[in-house]
Amino acid sequence: MKANKRLQSEDTSLLKDIVDLKIKLSELYNQTGPTTSEYVSLSIQLSKRMNEYFDEKVAQLN
């Protein structure tokens, strides 16, 4: 039971990070476009966080 609650809180934190990165990415895109190094860096961070989330979900299925 405790492990399940801990996993849910981690998912919430991870989802919050993903949403925050998407918002920042969108704002940056509107300001500077997709060719800045900051945009590329945020895009990579977002991709990594999303992969973490999907990996956790797949692990839960097993």
QUIBELZI-V694721 format. One record per helix or strand. SS is the DSSP state (~ for helix, > for strand). FROM is the first residue (numbers start at 1). TO is the last residue. If there is no record, write none. Layout:
ss-><SS/SS>
from-><FROM/FROM>
to-><TO/TO>
This chain:
ss-><~/~>
from-><2/37>
to-><32/61>
